[in-house]
Amino acid sequence: MSGSRNRDHLNISVLDARHNILATLESWSEMVVERLGVTAPARSVPQLARFLTRHLEWLAGQSPAADFADEVGSLVAELRGTIDPDPGSPQTLIRQCVVDDCGGTISASPGDCGKPGGRSIECSAGHSWEMHEWLTLRRLMERQRKGVTV
């Protein structure tokens, strides 16, 4: 088995985050269904998210729009903290380098990027990505996490 994740235990914070996401999206979807008289989506995160996205313009014009934005922002923060927990800095990114055959580690936090000259992300072996390459780096990390080879 590759990687260092321990898969022998149940991560309660992951289950909590999943429950909170489903409950929040379902609650907002119910409001849309009641007020617009549209058909409710299936009770799954992808279906609820697509449904809310289709009705986002309407939601943004409603009085609880700020609450909706705050709740979604909280879900994002909770999920990020669950995916990449780090007691020192909850939003620190730590990943194996995406360059083939590199044993280095990519480590970056939002604060690092705000420092003078902090417009790049580097791995411990010296690979570097400038700000305009960060979306590409993110895609490579997602592929790596899913075990997809290029």
C-alpha positions as CSV (number, residue, x, y, z in Angstrom):
1,M,0.0,0.0,0.0
2,S,1.4,3.4,-1.0
3,G,1.0,6.6,1.0
4,S,0.9,7.2,4.7
5,R,-2.8,7.4,5.5
6,N,-4.0,5.1,8.1
7,R,-7.2,3.6,6.8
8,D,-7.8,1.4,9.9
9,H,-9.9,3.9,11.8
10,L,-13.1,5.8,11.5
11,N,-12.7,9.5,11.2
12,I,-15.7,11.0,13.0
13,S,-14.9,14.5,11.7
14,V,-15.3,13.3,8.1
15,L,-18.7,11.9,9.0
16,D,-19.7,15.1,10.8
17,A,-18.6,17.2,7.9
18,R,-20.6,15.0,5.4
19,H,-23.7,15.2,7.6
20,N,-23.4,19.0,8.0
21,I,-23.0,19.4,4.2
22,L,-26.0,17.2,3.4
23,A,-28.2,18.8,6.1
24,T,-27.4,22.4,5.1
25,L,-27.8,21.8,1.4
26,E,-31.0,20.0,2.0
27,S,-32.4,22.7,4.2
28,W,-31.7,25.4,1.7
29,S,-33.1,23.3,-1.1
30,E,-36.3,22.8,0.9
31,M,-36.7,26.5,1.1
32,V,-36.3,26.9,-2.7
33,V,-38.9,24.0,-3.3
34,E,-41.4,25.6,-0.9
35,R,-41.1,29.1,-2.2
36,L,-40.8,28.4,-6.0
37,G,-43.0,25.3,-6.1
38,V,-40.3,23.3,-8.0
39,T,-39.6,19.6,-7.7
40,A,-37.1,18.7,-4.9
41,P,-33.8,17.1,-6.0
42,A,-32.6,13.7,-4.9
43,R,-31.1,13.7,-1.3
44,S,-27.5,13.6,-2.3
45,V,-24.8,16.3,-2.1
46,P,-24.2,16.5,-5.9
47,Q,-27.9,16.7,-6.7
48,L,-28.6,19.3,-4.0
49,A,-25.5,21.3,-5.0
50,R,-26.6,21.4,-8.7
51,F,-30.2,22.3,-7.6
52,L,-29.0,25.2,-5.5
53,T,-26.6,26.3,-8.3
54,R,-29.5,26.4,-10.7
55,H,-31.5,28.6,-8.3
56,L,-28.5,30.7,-7.1
57,E,-29.6,33.9,-8.7
58,W,-33.0,33.6,-7.0
59,L,-31.4,32.8,-3.7
60,A,-29.1,35.7,-3.9
61,G,-32.1,38.0,-4.2
62,Q,-33.7,36.8,-1.0
63,S,-33.4,38.3,2.4
64,P,-31.5,35.3,3.9
65,A,-28.9,35.4,1.1
66,A,-26.1,36.4,3.5
67,D,-27.0,33.5,5.8
68,F,-26.8,31.1,2.9
69,A,-23.4,32.5,1.9
70,D,-22.1,32.3,5.5
71,E,-23.4,28.7,5.9
72,V,-21.8,27.6,2.7
73,G,-18.5,29.4,3.7
74,S,-18.6,27.6,7.0
75,L,-19.1,24.2,5.3
76,V,-16.1,24.9,3.0
77,A,-13.9,25.8,6.0
78,E,-15.1,22.7,7.9
79,L,-14.3,20.5,4.9
80,R,-10.9,22.0,4.4
81,G,-10.1,21.4,8.0
82,T,-11.2,17.8,7.8
83,I,-9.3,17.1,4.6
84,D,-6.0,18.8,5.6
85,P,-6.0,18.9,9.4
86,D,-3.0,20.5,11.0
87,P,-3.0,21.7,14.6
88,G,-0.6,24.6,13.9
89,S,-2.4,26.0,10.9
90,P,-5.7,24.5,9.7
91,Q,-5.3,25.7,6.2
92,T,-1.7,24.6,5.6
93,L,-1.3,22.5,2.5
94,I,1.0,19.6,2.8
95,R,1.3,17.2,-0.2
96,Q,3.7,14.9,-1.9
97,C,5.4,16.7,-4.8
98,V,3.5,16.1,-8.1
99,V,6.7,15.9,-10.2
100,D,7.4,12.3,-11.3
101,D,9.9,10.5,-9.1
102,C,10.3,13.4,-6.7
103,G,10.3,12.5,-3.0
104,G,9.8,16.1,-1.9
105,T,6.9,17.6,-0.1
106,I,4.8,20.6,-1.1
107,S,4.0,22.8,1.9
108,A,2.2,26.1,1.7
109,S,-0.2,28.2,3.7
110,P,-2.2,31.3,2.7
111,G,0.1,33.4,5.0
112,D,3.2,32.3,3.1
113,C,1.8,33.6,-0.2
114,G,1.2,37.1,1.3
115,K,4.8,37.7,2.3
116,P,7.1,39.8,0.1
117,G,8.2,37.6,-2.7
118,G,5.7,34.9,-1.7
119,R,4.2,34.4,-5.1
120,S,5.3,30.8,-5.5
121,I,4.8,27.4,-3.9
122,E,7.8,25.2,-3.6
123,C,8.5,21.6,-2.7
124,S,11.3,20.6,-0.4
125,A,13.3,19.3,-3.3
126,G,13.3,22.6,-5.1
127,H,10.4,22.4,-7.6
128,S,8.5,25.7,-7.8
129,W,5.2,26.9,-9.1
130,E,4.4,30.6,-9.7
131,M,1.0,32.1,-8.9
132,H,-0.2,31.8,-12.5
133,E,0.5,28.0,-12.3
134,W,-1.4,27.3,-9.1
135,L,-4.6,26.1,-10.8
136,T,-2.6,23.6,-12.8
137,L,-0.8,22.5,-9.6
138,R,-4.1,22.0,-7.9
139,R,-5.4,19.8,-10.8
140,L,-2.2,17.7,-10.6
141,M,-2.6,17.3,-6.8
142,E,-6.2,16.2,-7.3
143,R,-5.1,13.6,-9.9
144,Q,-2.4,12.4,-7.6
145,R,-4.9,12.1,-4.7
146,K,-7.2,10.1,-6.8
147,G,-4.4,7.9,-8.1
148,V,-4.8,9.0,-11.7
149,T,-1.7,8.9,-13.9
150,V,-1.1,11.2,-16.8
